[in-house]
Amino acid sequence: MQHRPFHPGTSTGHLAAGVRTLLFLIWFLLPFPCHGAGNDAQPPAEAKRLTWFVEDLVGTPPAPEREQPSMEEIDHELQKLEKRYVELLDRGNGATGLFATGEYSNDTANGEDRYYGQLELRLFNDGLVEELRKKDKKILQTRLELLQLNRDMADRSLGSRLYRVHTWVNNVRYRHNLRLIELLAPELRRRRLAGRQGYATGTDILALRHALTTARQEMKFYRRQERGRLEPQLAELLNRVEQLDPRRQQVLRQMARDNDPTLQIQEIFTRRAEQYPAWSDNLAVDLFAGHKKEYYDRERDYIGIRLEIPLSWDDRTDELIDLQQRIYRTQKQAVARRLDEKLDRLSALLGFHQQKIRTRIDALVLLLAEEKAARMEMANPVQRQGADPRRTLHLLERRIADTRFAALEDRLRVYELGLRIMALTGMTEFTELFESPR
């Protein structure tokens, strides 16, 4: 709801400072016993409505162009592909360690030939155990790559959402400067006229002209920027965000630890350390059975076993694996500690801006009371002494505009901080940040 400027008519004389104070106290103090009785005309309700997203700040976003999918659509498609890939990877590679081998050769001089065909069960080197190790290593490497990819994608998705907030802030600031121009332009014309009659100083006129020029320049700047509108459902939620209770910090911490890809990467590093080369990697135990014929001999069936035992031993292996895993676990502790710190900071900032919204609403209650008192003073025919009530009214209207739009920016700041917390905890909806958002 946009605050409408008030253009009072010509008044006679000045109201005594004591009378103005009395009028203010009568108006400001009397309504409060009725506050909470459902009367929307009370100053707190009016002040709160001034901090809501309405009119030019809210609208249904245009449908996305089909050839340019949104970041959310890209992320959703990527998750589907990853899920299918991991499912296929986990099914196994069908390794059995069984190999069918054979050979044929012919002696062209004597017209004799030789051949053999056999079935082998290879257990270690180049066999079943090595195939299983390769598979586990491939799965770990793939999960590591997907986690890194997801982390990068999450950063892009967050950046895209934050850009939308940036466009909303641009719109708020554009409307703020537009409102200031509505207040400053007529006041400057009035002060110039009063200056020619000796009722305004040159510094007053210069200050107003500077403020008006600044507002026009900033409005021109923001008019060239991308200016977005909030979806109605989100606007309705942000209009009461100062009343919502964030989830308990311990719950958010656990969600962040369960979701954080960097912690999961450290866990994979710990498991991958077990892939350190082992003595058994060079051990070969093969069982085989076959049928063969030599050039000069009869055909025969055979079975056998082949061994290749490495005559070396690296007694550092177990200790190296243990130390490497301890390094990754220690790194994981540092990542978790930093994650908690980031979450605590963001949560504190979110609560701080919720409080700032409440503080600005309280300030608007006072400013609206002072504004009404100034209007009553201007309409009072009593001879006035003291400050010009028209000037007082103008200053109050500017302070109301500044406070109103500052509160709107605080609401967007709460949403921005919420998006950052959502990125840490894996939440998909802003309402998940609060205990009872409905």
N, C-alpha and C positions, 0 to 999 in steps of 0.2 A: 504494500500500500504506500503510495508516494505521498509525502507530506506536502500539502498545498501551501503556497506562499500566501501571506495575508497582506493586502494593500489597504491600509487604513486611510480614511479621509483626513482632511485638514482639521486639526484640533486647536483649542484655545487654551493658552496658559500651561502651567506645570502643576502636577499633583505633588503634594508634600511627600518627602521620603517616608514619613511615618505612616501616611495613609496607604502608600503603595505596599509597605511591609504588612500592614494589617489585612489588606485585600488578599495578598499572597497567602498569609497564614490561614485565613478563613477558608479559602478554596482548597489549599493543599492538605489541611489536616482533617477537615470534616468528612471527606469521602471514604477515608480508610476504614472506619468501623464497618462499612458495608462491603468492603472488599472480600471476595470469595462467595458472595451471595448470588452469583450468576449475572451480575450487571456488567455487560461488555463495555459500557460507557465509562467505567472507572479508569483512571489514569494508568494503572499497571497493565491492563489489557490493551489499551491504546498504544502504550510504549512498546509492548511486546510485538504487536502487529507491525510496528514500524521496522522491526528487524527481520521480517519474514521475506522470503523470496516470492514475489508475485509479479504479475504483469509482464513487463519486457524481459524479466530475468528467467522466466519459466516457459517452456515450450516443448513440443514433441520433436525429437531430433529427426532429420530427414533420413529416409531409407538409404542404406549404404549402396554404393555402386557395385554391381555384381562382379565386374572385372577387378575390383579392388576390395577383397574381403577385409573385414575388420581384424584387429589384432586378437580379439577374443575368438573369432572363427578360426584363425590360423592356429592359435594355441590348442583349441579343441581338436582340430584335425590332426595336429602333431601328436597329441596324447593318444588318439585312437591308433595311429600308426605304430607308436611305441609299444602300446599294450599288445597289439597283434604280434609285433616282432619278438617281444620278450616271451610271449606264450609259445611261439614256435621254437625259440631258442631253448626253453626249459623242457621241451618234450624229449630232448635227447638227440644224439646223432647216429644212433643205431650201431655204435661200435661194439664188436664182439671179440676182436683179437684174432679172428679166423681169416686166413689167407689161402687162396688156391694158387699154386705155382706149378709151372711146368716148363719143359724145354724139349726141342726136337732138333736133331742135326743129321746130315747124311754125308757119308764118305763117298765122294763121287768116283774115286779111283777103284774102290772095291765093291761099290754098290751096296754097302752096308749102312745101316742107320742106327741111331740111338735116340731114346726119348725117356722122359719120366713125367709123371704128374703126381702131385702130392697135396695134402691138406695140412696146413700148419696152424697151430694155436700159439701165438706169440703173446707172452704174458707181460713182459717189462719193456725193454728198449725196443722202440718201433712196434710196440704191441698194445695190448688192451689197457694196461695201466697208463702208458704214455698218452693214449687217445683220450682217456678219461681226464687226465691232467690238462691236456690241450683244451678239452671242452670246458672244464671249470675255469681255466684261464681266459678263454674267449668270453664266457658269460660274465666274469668279473670285469673284463675290459669293456665289454659292451655296456654293462650297467654304469660303469664309471663315465663312459662317453655320454650316455643318456642323461646322467645326473648333471654333468657339466652343460649339456645342451639345454636341459630344463632350467638350470640356474640362469643361463643367458636369456632364455625365452621369458622367464619370469621377470627379469630386469626390463626387457623390452615391453612386456605387458604392463608393468608398473609405470614405465615411462610414458606409455600411451595414455594411461588413465590420468597421470599427473598432467599431461598436456591438456586434456579436457578440462581439468580444474583450472589450469592457466587461462584457458579461453573464457571460463566463467568469471575469473577474477578480472580479466580485461573488460568484460561487460559491466561488472559492478563498478569499476573505476570510471568507465565511460559515463554511466548513469550518474555517478557521484559528481563528476565535473559538469555534466549537463544541469544538474540541480543547482550547483553553485552559480552557474551562469544565470539561471533564472532568478536567483536572489541578488546577485551582485550588479547586474546590468541596470535594473531600475533604481537601485540604491545609489549607484554612481551618478546617474542622471539627477537624482534628487539632491545629492551632496553638491554637485556642481552648481545647481541653481541656488542652493543655500549659500555656497561660497561667494557667488556674485553679490549676494545680499549681506555678506559679512557674518553668516551663521555657521560656517564650516571652515576649518583650517586647510591649508595647502597639503599638509602631511596626511590628513585624513583622506583627501582626494587621491593623493599619490598611492597610499596603501590600498585603497579600494581598486584603483586602476591596475596596480601590480597583481592583486589577487585575481581580478577578472582576466587579465592577460594570461596569467599562469593557468587558470582553469580552461581557457579557450585553447591554449597550446596543448595541454594534456588531453583534452577531449579530442582534438584533431589527431593526436598521436594514437589514442586508443580506437578511434574510428577506423584507422587504417589496419588495425590488428584483427586477428581472428577472434570473434566474440561469440561464445556459445551460450546456450540456454540449458538449464537443468531440466531433467525429466520431472514431470509433476509428482510422481511417487517419491523420488529422492528429495525434491524440494519440500514436500510435506514432512518427511523424516527430519531433514536438517532444520526445519522451522521449530522443532521441539527438541533438538539434540542436547540442549543444555539441561534437560530434565532427565536424560537417560543415565543409567548407572553402568559404567564399564564392567566387564567381567573381572573376576578376581585375578590378581597378578599371577598367582601360582598356576591357575588354569591356562593362562596365556603362555606362560613359560613352558609348560609341558607340551602344549600344542606346537610351539615354535621348535622345541627340540625334536619332536616327532617328525616335523616337516622339513627342517632345514637341510638343503642338499649338501652343504659343506660338511655337516656332521656325518651324513651318510657316505660321503666321499672318504672321509677318514676311516670309517668302518670298513669300506672296501679295501682301502690301502692296507689295513690291518690283516684282512683275510688274504690279500694278495701276497703278503710277506711270506706266507707258507709255500709259495711257489718257488722259493729259493732252490737252486739246483741241489739235488740230493744224490747220495751214493747209488741209490737204486736206479737213477736215470741212465746209468751206463751198464746196468746189469741186464743180461739177456737170458731168458729161459723159454725155449721154444720146444713144443711137442709137435711131432709130425708123423704122418703115415702116408704111404704112396705106392706107386707101381712104376717099375722102370725096366728098360731093356738096353743092354750095352751092345756095341758093335759085334762083339764076338761071343756073347753069352746069351743065355736064355732069359726070358722075362721072369721077374720076381716081384713079390710084395714085400714091403718092409715097414717098420715103425721105428721111431727113435726119439731122442731128446738132444737138444743142443744147448750148451751153456757158454755164456761169456761173463766171467766174473772179474770186475775191475780190481786190480791189486793196489788200490790206493784208498785212503780214508782221510776225509777232512773233518777234524774234530771241532772245527769252529762253527759248523752249520747250525746246530741247535741254539747256540748262544747268539749268533748273528740274527737268526729269526726272532728270538726273544727280544733282543735289543731293538730291532726294527719295529716290532709290534708295540713296544713300550713307547717308542718315539711317536708313533701315530696316536696312541691312546693319550699321551700327554698333550699332543697337538689338539686332540678332540676336546680335552678339558678346557684349553684356552679358547677354542671356538665357542664352546657352550657358555663360558664366562662372558665373552664379548657379546654373544647373542642376548644373554640376560640383561646386560648393560644397555644395549640398544633398545630392547623392549621396554625396560624401565624408563628410559629417557623419553621415548615416544609416548608412553602411557601418561607420564607426568605432564608432558606438553599438551596432550589431548585434554586432560583434566584442567590444566591451566587455562586453555582457551574456552572450555566450557564455563569456567568461572568468569572469564572476561566477558562472555556474552551476558551472563547474569548481572555483572557489574554495569555493563553499558545499558541494559534495560532499566536498572535502578537510576542511572544517570539521566536517562530519557524521561523517567517519571518526574524527576526534579525539574528538568528543562521545560517539559510541557507545562508544569505548574507555573513556572516563572513566565513562560510565554503567555499563558492565559491571564496572569496578573498584569503583564505589560499591556495586553489588549484592553483589559478592563480599565487600566489607568488612562489609556489613550481616549477611551470613550467617555470618561468621566469629565464633566464640565468644570470641575473645581479648578481654581487657579493652581497651576503646577509650579513647583520649585524643585530644582535638582536636575538630574540627567534627562536628556531627551528620550521619552519612551519609544519613539519611533526608531531611534538608533539602538536602544536596548533590544527592541523586538528583532531588528535585523541581525544583531549579533547572536541572539538566541536561536534564530532560524538557521544560521550558519552552523552553530554548534550542534543543533539537532541533526542537520544533514550529515555533518562529519561523524557524529556518534552513530547514527543509523547505518551508514555505509561501512563504518569500521566494524560494527556488529555483524554485518553480512560477510565481510572478509574473515571474521573470526569463525563463522559457521563453515566457510569453505576451508579454512585452515584445519578445523576439526576433521573434516572429511579427508583432507590430504593426509593428515597424520593417521587417520583410520586406514587409508589405503596402504600406507607403509607398514602398519601393524599387520594388516591382512596378508601382505606379501611375506612377512616373517612367519606367520602362524599357519599359512595355508588356507585361510578362510576365503570363501568365494563371494559372500554377501556382507555388506556393511552392517546389516542388522545383527550378525553373529558376534559383533564386538561387545554387545550390551546384554544385560541380564534379561530385561523384559522390554524389548523395543516396540512391541505392539500395544 
